Amino acid sequence: MVTSVPKPTLDVSESKTKALKENILTPRFYTTDFETAAKLDLSAQDSEFQAMLAEMRADYNRHHFVRDETFDRSWENLTGEARQAFIDYLERSCVSEFSGFLLFKELSRKLKDRNPVLSEMFHLMARDEARHAGFLNKAMGDFGSTMDLAYLTKNRVYTFFPIEWVIYTVYLSEKIGYWRYIIIYRHLEKHPENQFYPLFRYFESWCQDENRHGDIFKALLRSQPKLWQTWQSRLWSRFFLLTVFATHTLTVHERTGFYNVLGIDATEFDREVIRKTNETAARAFPSVLDTEHPQFFDRLHRCSDLNLQMSEIDRSSQPKWVKKLRKLPLQLSIIGHLVRIYLTKGIDAEALKGTVR
């Protein structure tokens, strides 16, 4: 049975309403074409699915996400920009994990009688995502910022994605999540003096869940020839890589205060996560981005600078229509940089498969 997320109480305060304001970086809630999902033929990756299903049933992390006595203290020592950046990190992470839980749970329910293997796989992934969301929500409680997940379920807007888009984007979300967690974990192993909150000790097992989920979606992707054997799939692969990487760059540079407390340079962290995720995606996608192109990170970081300028405009006291006018050229500049990155020649990942790297 899917583990239910504990239903926390929520004081719907002004600060909470503002924290969940919709913008381009806010995690979305998704729905999809369940009829098409039910018809997916998994036979091309049957052995991989059976092996991963056995691993998911084993549930290696079932006893991992339990808070210990190290959480039982005041966290008022974390103040100012760093505190707000960390709360923002927890909130967006919680919403993202809970979004995955809802999508996987619904896929499991709708596919139960049509595609039982895939239904069980989504059922078990929903279990993991629920644990993550619940654990993050309890962490927010330590900072006076718990979230009513039941309220979010009923009141947030759901975005429709075709199942093909879901496969691309969830694969990338899980793999980039793996690299974010493991890089932070390894850094704090070397610099334990910067581990200001016990949550980070859980990141090693956490990223194992992310990695397993990513491998499941890799098998899903490779079971569908149209997702990796066509010219359209090459365009879609690079498009979704670019959207995920751009979102990551903008988000990381909005939270520099958080990374500074960890002793991590936000820009270098962003580069490493993107490079590692792009390299990993080359094992699943037919085409990936050229992250070593001299303009790749330069243009992404220009987008980040422009996004920070727009945030400054949003915080001003000017009328909304003035803010929109001031932000328009900045938004067009961001689009221009992203189009230039997308039009840069990609890397043929299929040609690299089977080579020693």
C-alpha atoms as one frame of an Amber mdcrd trajectory, in Angstrom:
protein
   0.000   0.000   0.000   1.225   3.494  -0.773   2.484   5.167   2.373   0.323
   8.173   3.180   1.988  11.483   3.833   1.246  12.596   7.405  -1.292  15.402
   7.298   0.355  18.383   8.949  -1.439  21.368  10.322  -0.977  24.679   8.624
  -1.312  28.233   9.716  -2.050  29.781   6.332   0.020  32.891   6.823   0.926
  35.652   4.428   4.494  34.401   4.181   3.296  30.921   3.220   1.021  32.276
   0.505   3.905  34.227  -0.955   6.246  31.203  -0.782   3.881  29.205  -3.001
   3.299  31.944  -5.549   3.326  30.548  -9.060   6.303  31.464 -11.235   8.506
  29.778 -13.804  10.573  28.080 -11.082   7.710  26.801  -8.926   7.369  22.975
  -9.080   4.221  22.011 -10.955   1.628  19.310 -10.331   1.058  17.124 -13.386
  -1.537  14.892 -14.978  -1.193  12.860 -18.157  -2.887  10.657 -20.751  -3.570
   7.540 -18.677  -5.060   5.655 -21.643  -1.815   5.968 -23.609   0.223   5.085
 -20.533  -1.789   1.888 -20.070  -0.950   0.790 -23.609   2.831   1.133 -23.239
   4.579  -2.052 -24.381   7.404  -2.823 -21.936   8.581  -6.066 -23.553  11.781
  -4.573 -24.982  12.976  -3.870 -21.423  11.212  -6.696 -19.611  14.277  -8.123
 -17.836  15.293  -4.647 -16.619  11.785  -3.968 -15.314  11.631  -7.263 -13.451
  15.021  -6.665 -11.827  14.076  -3.129 -10.768  10.666  -4.262  -9.548  12.372
  -6.792  -7.267  14.685  -4.066  -5.971  11.788  -1.698  -5.319   9.846  -4.420
  -3.483  12.873  -4.989  -1.232  12.467  -1.375  -0.050  16.004  -0.889   1.234
  15.216   2.533   2.687  12.070   1.568   4.596  13.751   2.291   7.954  15.901
   5.189   6.801  13.603   8.208   6.939  13.164   8.310  10.702  14.080  11.449
  12.627  16.501  10.919  15.505  17.435  12.987  18.552  19.735  15.285  16.534
  16.616  17.101  15.289  15.484  17.874  18.842  16.903  21.345  19.279  16.292
  24.947  18.312  17.425  26.142  14.876  17.214  29.848  15.627  20.978  30.109
  15.055  20.320  30.023  11.310  19.172  33.551  10.494  18.752  36.131   7.758
  19.207  35.369   4.069  20.634  31.899   4.742  17.597  30.872   6.803  15.110
  32.105   4.209  17.075  30.454   1.389  17.063  27.140   3.257  13.321  27.357
   3.970  12.758  28.083   0.277  14.920  25.055  -0.576  12.845  22.845   1.734
   9.523  24.183   0.411  10.316  23.721  -3.259  11.848  20.297  -2.607   8.765
  19.218  -0.642   6.357  20.419  -3.342   8.450  18.683  -6.015   8.497  15.355
  -4.133   4.784  15.593  -3.364   4.047  16.354  -7.009   5.811  13.112  -7.956
   3.843  11.219  -5.312   0.501  12.434  -6.674   1.377  11.659 -10.298   2.756
   8.195  -9.522  -0.170   7.362  -7.242  -2.697   8.296  -9.922  -0.799   6.393
 -12.620  -0.740   3.331 -10.361  -4.473   3.568  -9.744  -5.430   4.107 -13.397
  -3.108   1.357 -14.727  -3.925  -1.307 -12.113  -6.206  -3.408 -14.359  -4.559
  -2.524 -17.684  -0.806  -2.720 -17.042  -0.192  -4.367 -13.643   3.622  -4.377
 -13.833   3.797  -0.662 -14.542   1.046  -0.018 -12.002   3.018  -1.706  -9.228
   6.175   0.161 -10.226   4.407   3.517  -9.945   2.817   2.361  -6.675   6.269
   1.720  -5.173   7.741   4.954  -6.485   4.796   6.844  -4.973   5.702   5.231
  -1.646   9.227   6.659  -1.865   8.089  10.127  -2.922   5.579  10.237  -0.060
   8.329   9.473   2.437  10.528  12.204   0.998   7.745  14.801   1.037   6.726
  13.911   4.576  10.305  14.048   5.823  10.884  17.446   4.225   7.612  18.746
   5.636   8.713  17.770   9.145  12.019  19.564   8.508  10.074  22.697   7.589
   8.264  22.368  10.901  11.603  22.890  12.656  11.663  26.323  11.022   8.001
  27.173  11.673   6.968  26.632   8.067   4.938  23.412   7.716   2.807  22.879
   4.614  -0.726  21.509   4.282  -0.175  18.920   1.563  -3.858  17.953   1.455
  -4.704  21.602   0.725  -2.132  21.675  -2.077  -3.592  18.503  -3.578  -6.999
  20.135  -4.009  -6.039  23.716  -4.802  -2.955  23.764  -7.017  -3.345  23.872
 -10.792  -2.492  20.614 -12.573  -0.550  20.825 -15.845  -1.234  18.235 -18.552
   1.825  16.531 -20.041   1.635  13.732 -22.635   3.073  10.517 -21.195   6.096
  10.875 -23.503   6.933  14.241 -21.937   6.415  12.753 -18.486   8.979  10.044
 -19.243  11.588  12.554 -20.451  11.072  15.063 -17.652  10.726  12.660 -14.719
  13.842  10.797 -15.840  15.779  14.072 -15.806  14.205  15.226 -12.550  15.265
  12.031 -10.770  18.786  12.002 -12.210  19.496  15.682 -11.563  18.093  15.131
  -8.064  20.572  12.290  -7.587  23.516  14.468  -8.542  22.361  17.377  -6.371
  22.025  15.165  -3.299  25.216  13.141  -3.746  27.416  16.180  -4.480  26.159
  17.962  -1.350  26.555  14.770   0.696  30.142  14.167  -0.466  31.062  17.806
   0.141  29.741  17.667   3.704  31.603  14.408   4.343  34.780  16.377   3.705
  33.550  19.488   5.550  31.367  18.305   8.467  31.722  21.719  10.120  29.313
  23.067   7.451  26.582  20.485   8.128  24.307  22.904   9.950  21.204  20.650
   9.952  20.847  16.829  10.267  18.766  16.480   7.082  21.956  16.324   5.021
  23.022  13.064   6.680  20.090  11.392   4.921  21.123  12.473   1.431  23.130
   9.347   0.568  20.163   6.969   0.889  17.876   9.665  -0.497  19.846   9.894
  -3.709  19.717   6.090  -4.041  15.928   6.410  -4.318  16.342   9.145  -6.927
  18.790   7.008  -8.895  16.519   3.943  -8.849  13.561   6.007 -10.035  15.683
   7.463 -12.817  16.736   3.985 -13.926  13.086   2.919 -14.048  12.270   5.838
 -16.325  15.332   5.089 -18.417  13.941   1.594 -19.019  10.559   3.125 -19.826
  12.168   5.452 -22.339  14.266   2.750 -24.003  11.223   0.472 -24.228   9.592
   3.017 -26.569  11.571   3.283 -29.850   9.901   6.570 -30.811  11.460   8.191
 -27.729  15.045   7.500 -28.845  15.152   6.254 -32.449  13.613   9.190 -34.338
  14.828  12.635 -35.333  12.018  14.134 -33.259  13.319  12.335 -30.173  16.696
  14.005 -30.642  15.059  17.422 -30.629  12.872  16.628 -27.613  15.805  15.200
 -25.655  17.834  18.359 -25.990  14.788  20.552 -25.354  13.984  18.904 -22.029
  17.639  18.879 -21.004  17.803  22.608 -21.661  14.614  23.401 -19.706  15.766
  21.347 -16.710  19.271  22.845 -16.771  18.002  26.411 -17.147  15.601  25.938
 -14.233  18.438  24.492 -12.147  20.792  27.394 -12.890  18.167  30.022 -12.077
  17.096  28.260  -8.881  20.622  27.632  -7.585  21.628  31.265  -8.065  18.501
  32.409  -6.249  19.705  30.378  -3.232  23.344  31.432  -3.014  22.870  32.198
   0.705  21.963  28.556   1.346  24.972  27.215  -0.575  27.302  29.707   1.106
  26.323  28.297   4.511  27.207  24.824   3.215  30.578  26.124   2.039  29.647
  25.458  -1.587  30.231  27.829  -4.465  26.807  28.019  -6.140  28.184  28.527
  -9.647  30.604  25.598  -9.445  27.902  23.411  -7.900  25.539  24.295 -10.754
  28.202  23.447 -13.347  29.053  20.094 -11.789  25.417  19.009 -11.403  24.626
  19.923 -15.023  27.722  18.241 -16.430  27.092  15.039 -14.486  23.387  14.959
 -15.385  24.131  15.566 -19.071  26.690  12.747 -19.033  24.203  10.422 -17.319
  21.425  11.361 -19.765  23.651  10.271 -22.641  23.030   6.678 -21.505  19.284
   7.079 -22.104  18.732   9.932 -24.571  19.670   9.819 -28.272  21.156  13.334
 -28.141  22.454  15.557 -25.346  23.733  19.124 -25.022  27.325  20.197 -25.542
  28.060  21.470 -22.045  31.709  22.052 -22.983  30.830  24.596 -25.653  32.411
  27.905 -24.591  29.058  29.722 -24.649  26.984  27.073 -22.859  27.457  28.081
 -19.220  28.120  31.696 -20.126  24.632  32.012 -21.605  22.993  30.063 -18.766
  24.594  32.391 -16.231  23.450  35.438 -18.188  19.930  34.020 -17.880  20.469
  33.727 -14.133  21.617  37.347 -13.882  18.567  38.479 -15.851  16.292  36.418
 -13.613  17.768  38.068 -10.507  17.112  41.463 -12.089  13.481  40.469 -12.613
  13.254  39.420  -8.963  14.456  42.865  -7.969  11.739  44.410 -10.134   9.109
  42.160  -8.527  10.175  43.340  -5.072   9.789  46.987  -6.022   6.707  49.014
  -5.114   5.920  49.956  -8.718   2.512  49.205 -10.296   2.136  45.741 -11.838
   1.910  47.094 -15.367   5.200  48.947 -14.944   6.851  45.808 -13.616   5.604
  43.830 -16.625   6.989  46.405 -19.040  10.351  46.491 -17.276  10.600  42.685
 -17.215   9.621  42.131 -20.858  13.040  42.888 -22.423  14.724  40.771 -19.744
  12.395  37.855 -20.484  13.072  38.180 -24.217  16.812  38.189 -23.530  16.507
  34.967 -21.519  14.566  33.330 -24.345  17.210  34.523 -26.808  20.058  32.968
 -24.808  18.197  29.682 -24.435  17.407  29.525 -28.160  21.089  30.092 -28.953
  22.060  27.235 -26.634  19.433  24.961 -28.180  20.583  25.709 -31.717  24.182
  24.835 -30.840  25.057  21.431 -32.297  24.308  18.690 -29.810  26.186  15.478
 -29.066  25.124  12.217 -30.695  24.677  10.085 -27.585  23.816   6.947 -29.566
  27.221   7.054 -31.227  28.840   7.177 -27.775  26.996   4.143 -26.396  29.263
   1.157 -26.113  32.425   3.261 -26.004  34.619   3.489 -22.933  34.186   6.913
 -21.314
